[in-house]
Amino acid sequence: MKIQKHLILAFLFLCGVQSFAQKQQTLTYFQNDTLRLDLDLFLPEKASSSEKLPLVIFVHGGGFSGGSRDGGFAFCKFMAQNGYAAATISYTLYMKNKKFSCDGILPEKIKAFNFGVNDLWLSTLFFIDKADSYHIDPAKIFIAGSSAGGETILHAAFWNQNLMKMYGKTLPEGFKYAGLISGAGAIMDLNLITKENKLPMLFFHGNGDVTVPYGTAAHHYCPVNSSGWLMLFGSYSIFNHLKSMKGMTHLYTYCGGGHEYSAELFNKNQAYILTFMNDVLKGKVYQKHTIFETGKKNHLSAAYNFCK
């Protein structure tokens, strides 16, 4: 399905979403002798007292070396205005002052993923432990992230906690995220996602992205002899994998778009994400692919025959 930009505003007016005032508070979700991690939580002002809130936790982008949690404020405010609890977290920026491209060191890149994942697990555990305090339903916790945040949430959803834990803590036995929303994210091993553990997933990604592959390719499209060579499975590859398993999924493709679209739906047109999350909570299952023509072209996007 192809949607032109001028139709987007019409879609937003037709969404019919509820609107709540929202309140914000800063909380420390983990602290030890050497580390303090904070988050900002946004809650609806007038949420129903009889029903616990679904929660979405947002992880910002920045190549595991930069960015900050205020990059998720607009998204979290929107979600709180529409009846969700929403949190945007700070996490360990392990690659700060380190190389994260082709000339980086592969084990260091993987360690950066691991720090981000463990911090996200800690924030999730914080909300599970404090579910009554913030009126949150632990069975309805979504995770969302852009770029490095998208890579973080994908690995957090499917990595083995007992194998990858760093702080001696794990989420409760049998815990499963309600779903995830990934902007230009990728996963290192597609085989981690199985019929048994699959989740509802929304993706958005430019298929001309030369930083994080839209399909299957090396990170930054590095040559195979690079010290930082790392194979990644991007949004399109994960989407097709989920389709083969009849999983609940929606992919938004920006034809010719690059990595500049990695936060597009978090900063604009958040109603697309809200619709998906509401559909998940209603138990809907579909496999949809929505295509946006950006007017941009490059050699990567030319490989996909669904783009003009």
Steps between C-alpha positions, in 0.01 A plus 500: 500500500642841403411811698597848389607760754191715450281219638675488835315793657168357390589174673577680823166678505325167451679321780234581758737467796416602855687793648618530860714761668831348606740539790876440505735386776870409509590177679815300570442145382841357598788609717810334642840624615609604150187543292176694514236462229198730473181511298218741438152356548193654340159401636148599393352751743152349490558129444228263617562377854331169423737389224879476508696681233697351213858630497748576223871544580697704246876463429662790314750472215850638469733216405539392866722807542263796507140610515288546809167389635336836421500377141198293604303780666274579203413134450440437871284810536289385206455153645407637844248733338344190349467288811839327529775521758820586312861515615818610327822369655865591530735206447871424491665665197780248480632617163560860608849596377529160329474407132169344399543471124707275271823587681355413841557183703231236462486378864468863613202552269329192640573615854329832422188307401525300821521806726197656333301178524580446866406857586169454320440179694570690822249771410243232417564331834459836673151538354404142577604553863322838513195396298256579780661837575461620141184302419673304221402162355822288480338285230470806273854636483616608153854604407593753233824638366671690220827393331724379787181493706337281236793260519476504878131409514531222244777330695325564833194317369684190379836461673535236772502697825687237698775499238520877443423650842755744645350610832395168651134579443250354255138562414244263654477148360264495204497878452442614144473848353161583352662626180769726361538798268835531321619798297792398276603222736655160432589173669822299484335160468164453330478146640446648848141573393294182496135397475503450877640838603387733219344832595279753323744737330473829315794615289581814305817536297640666190607240246791720398647497854880462477550490878262229623396266218136488400548140386790270584850646479798606705464791741598814303541263201857439619731282289542152642863559599408793728583476869146614580321272252161399640218333309153639576146405405300819454131585499413347163669170583333476841163600352518220241612255768194591708272475198620144442391421857166685466611746766333835570710758317490826306790644299515861382758539223638839396609440141847640443512633855814476706571489870340841541166317523602301808284710734236608248193343662614582851523872418221522240186301422509322837138399437627216279678354802200558726273317256737203490528477879124528542457225243741277691307551822180413313656171388511586130748316277605620155802539276505840331754687290447873446724679251583871500657657194760754613622604155846382596695226323827317547653168399364326810137598453517412130519132598136505616242477223219644714662846486454723195 
